[in-house]
Amino acid sequence: MRIVRDYQFVEPQDRGASAAIGNFDGVHLGHRSVIDMARQAAPDAPLGVLTFEPHPREYFAPEAPPFRLMGRQARASRLEKIGVDLLYELNFNAALAGMSPGQFARDVIADGLGLAHVIVGEDFRFGQGRSGSSADMVRFGRDMGFGVTVAPLLGNGDVTVSSTAIRQALSDGRTRDAAAMLGHWHRIQGRVITGEQRGRTMGYPTANMSIDGLHPPAFGVYAVLVDVLDGPHKGSHHGAASIGVRPMFGENRANLETYLLDFSGDLYGATLSVALIEHLRPEQKFDSVEALVAQMDRDCADARAILAQI
C-alpha cells in the first residue's frame, strides 16, 4: 500500500483511484462496507481511501479528551490488511479546513488526486464549517467529471455501527460488542516503552505501552491476544493485560501493561498489537503486594481459560 500525504504533488501512478472518503477511525464494518463499494464501483481502478491526519476533531478541539480508537499507524496497517492500494492521508491544516465544499471537490478530488470515483456515507459532511453534504458531492462529481456513490449507514441489529457506539462499548468493558461492530477485535498498537519494572519483582514482567491520544477502554484487566510485529520475538501470543493508572502505586498516567503467557524475552522497542478479548475485572487497589500477586495469578488462569476457546 502506498501512502500519499500531499494532494498537490501526486505521482501519475497514484491518480485515477476509486476511493472511499472519511476518517475511518477503527476501520469498522461500516467503513468496510464503504471501502467495498469503492472496490465494486471501479474494479479496474486502484482501491483508495482518502482520510485526514490529524483527525479534524483533534485539529479543532486539541484540548478535548482523547477519542481515537486507533492511531495513524494502526489505521494504515488495518487498511493495508483489507486490500487498500492507496491511502491518501492528507495533512489537515488551516488551508484544508478553510476550503469551501466546491474548492475541496475541485482542488483535492478532481485536480489534485484525479480520483475516478468517490464513495461517501450519507451523513458525510465536508468543506469549511462542514457545510457540504453528500448531495453536494454528487452534484460536484457530475459537474467535475468524477463518479460519486452515497453509501447508506450500516446497522447491527438495533444499533447503527459507528465509532461512537464502539467507544461506548469499550467504555463499558463490552469487548465482544465492540468486536461485532468492528469486524475484528479492538486492538491497541504501539511500541514497548520502559516502565517502572515493578512487574519483574512480582514475577510478572510486562510490556508497557502508552495509550495517549486514544479513547481509554474500561480500566481493568483483560484477556488479550498479542501480536509482536517486529524484532526477534515476532509472532503471536496469549496474554493478560492491565489498562489503567495503577492505584496501588500513587498517581500515574494511564497506560497498557501486557504480560505474555509462557514467554521469555526482551520486548523493549518492539511494536505490539494487543487485542482486547474479554474484560476480566475492574482496576482495584489491594491491601498488599502479596494480595495483588495472588489476584494476578487468578487473572492469568482466567485469561488462559478464555483464550483457549478463541
N, C-alpha and C positions, 0 to 999 in steps of 0.2 A: 504494500500500500504506500503510495506517495502522499506526502503532506505539502499543501500549498498554503502559505500564510499571507501572501500579498496579491490582491486581485489585479494590481496594476502591472505586475511582472509575472506573466504566466507563459510557460513553455507551450509550444504548439501541441505536444502530445497530452497536455493536461487540459485542453479545451474540448468542448463537444460532449461533455458528460451528461448523463441523466441523473439528477441529484435531488435528494431529499433535504429540505431546509428546516433547521430547528436547533435547539440546544442539546438534545439527546442526552440529558443527564440521567444516567442509569442504563441507557440503551434498553428500555423495557419493551414489552410486547407491542405497545402502541407505536413506539419508534420502529420496531422491526417491521410492522405492517406497512408503515410509510416507506421504509427502505425497500421492501419487497415490491411495492408499487412502482418505485423508481426503476427497479430492475426490469419489471414487466413492461413499462411504458416504452422503453427503447432498448430491447435486448442486445442490440449490436453496439451500443454505446458503452463507454466506461461507466461503472457504477460509482456515483459520488455522494458525499454528504457535505453539506455546507453548514458550518456552525461557527461559533464565535468564542474568542478567548481574550480577556476574561469573560465569564458569563455576564451578559448585560445587567443582571440583577446585582452582581458583585460590583460592577462599574458604577452604577447609580447609587448604591447603598453600601459602601465599603465597610461601614461600622455595624451592619446588621449581623445577627447571629449566623454562623455558618449553616449552609443548607444543602451543599452539593452532595450527591450520592457517590460521585466518583471524580477524581482529578483528571486532568487532561491526558496523562499517560495511560491511565486505566481505560478511559473512554476510547482512545486510539487503539489500544490492544483489543478491546471488545469489537470495535468496528472492523478491524482487520480480520478478526476471527470469523465474522459472518460474511466476509467476502467483498467488502468495500474496496474499490480500486483507488479512489482519490478522496482524500479528506481535505476539504477546503476549510482550514481552521484560521479564520480571518481575525486579525488584531482588532478588537473592539475598542475604538478610541473616540475622541471628540468629533473627528471628521466623519466617521461612520455613523455615530449617534445622531449627528446633525443633518443627515441626508433626508430629503423628502422621500416618500414612497416611490415616486417616479424616478428620482435620481438613483435610488438603490437598484431598482429594476434595470435601468439603462446602464449605469456606470459599473455596477458589480456583476449582475447576472448576464446581461446581453453583451456588452462590450468588453468588460473585464475578464470574466471567466468563460464567456462564449458558451454557456450551457444550452444544450439542445432541448432539455425538458426539466421541469422542476415539479416536485411534489411538496405540497404544504398541507398541514392539518386545517380542518375547518375553523378552528379557533386561532389560526395564525395571525399575528399582528407584526407589522414591520414599519420602518421609517421613523422619522422624528416624532416623539410623543406617542409611538405605537399607533399612528394614525392610519396606516394602511391595513387592509383586510385581505382575506383570501380572495374575495370577489374582485378587489382591485388588482391582485396579482394575475388573475385570469385575464382581465382587460389589458394589463400591460403586456402579457405574453402574446396576446392576439395582435397588439399594435407593434411589438418589437421583434416578433419572429421566433419566440421560443414557446414550447408547449407547456401547459400547466394542468396538473391534476390535483383536485382537492380531496384529501383523504378524510373520511368520517372518523369521529372519535371511537376508540375501541373500548368495549365494555368487558368486564369479567364478572359475570353474574349480575348483581345489582350495583357493582362498583365500576365507575369509569377508571380505566387504567391510566394512572398519571403519576408523575414524580411526587406530587403532594400526597397522594394516597399511600405510596410506598414509604415515604418518610414517616407517615403516621404509624404504619405497621411496624417499622423498625423502632420507633419511639416506644411502642407498646411491647416490644420484645417478640412480635409475631413474625419470626423469620420466614416461616413457611408461607404465610400470606404474602409477604413481600416477594418471595421467590416465584409464587404463582403469577404475580403481575409482571415481574421482571423477565420471566422465562429462563432464569438462571439464578443461582444462589447470589445473594448480595455479597460483594467482595470489597475488602479494603486492601489497596495495593500501595506499597511504598518500600523505601529502603530501611533496613535494620539499623537503628542508631544505638549509641552507647547509653545504657540506663544506669541505675544506681547499683545494679548487680546484687540486690538483696536475694533474688531468687536462687542464686548459686548457693548461698549459705543455708538455704532451706531445702536443698535437693531438687529444686525446680528452676533451672536456668531458663530464662525466657528471652525471646526475640522482641525487642521493643520497637514500636513504630509510632510515628506521630499521626494524629487524626486532625491536625489543624486544617481548617478550611472545609472540613467535611461535616455533614449532618451527623451528630452523635447518636448511634443506636442506644437503646436502653442500657444503662450501665449494669455491669454484672459479668457473669461467667458464661461462656458459650462452648459448645462442642463445635469444632471447626475442621475444615479441610484446608490444608496449606500447600500451595504450590511455591517452591523455591524456583524462581525464574532464571537465575544465573548463578555463576560460581561453581565451585567443585561439588556442592551438595544439591545441584539442580535435580528436581524431582518432586513427587507428591507425597504428602504425609498426613496422618491424622494428628489432631492436637486438641488442647483445651486453651482457651484464651480469656483474658480479662480485659474489659473495657471500663475505664473509669479513672478516678482520682486517687485511689489507694488510701482510703481514710485512716488506716492504721498508722500511716507514716506522715502525718501532717497534711498541709495544704499542697496539692500538687496539680499540675496541668494534666488534663485528661489525655490518656494515650491508650494504645493497644499493646498488651503483653501476651505473647503466644508461647506456650510450651508444646514442643513437638514430642509426641509419644514415641518411645523406643528409638530415640535419635541421639547421636553424639557428634558434635562438630561445631565449628565456629561459623556463625552466620553474619557476623558484623559486615556491613556494607552490601550484603546481598539484597536483591529485590524479592519481596514476598507478596503473594496474593492470598489473602486469608478470607475464606468463605464462611459466613456465619450460618451454621446449620440449625442449631437449637439453643435458645436461651435457657440455661440450666438454673440460674438463681440470680437474685439481685446482688449488687455490691453491698458488702456489710463490713462493719468493724468488729474484730474479735477481741476477747479479753486477753489473749496471749498469742505469741508466735506459735506455740505448740497447738493451740486450737485452730489457728489458721492453716497450719500444715495438715492437720487431720482433715479439715474440710477440703483442702486441695487434693488429698488422697481420694476422697469421695467424689470430687468433681471429675477427676481423671477416670475413675471407674465408670461414672455415668457417661462421660464422653465416649469411652471405648464401646460401651453397650449401644449407644445411639449410632455411632459411626459404623459399627459392624453391620447395620441394616441399610446403609446408604449404597 
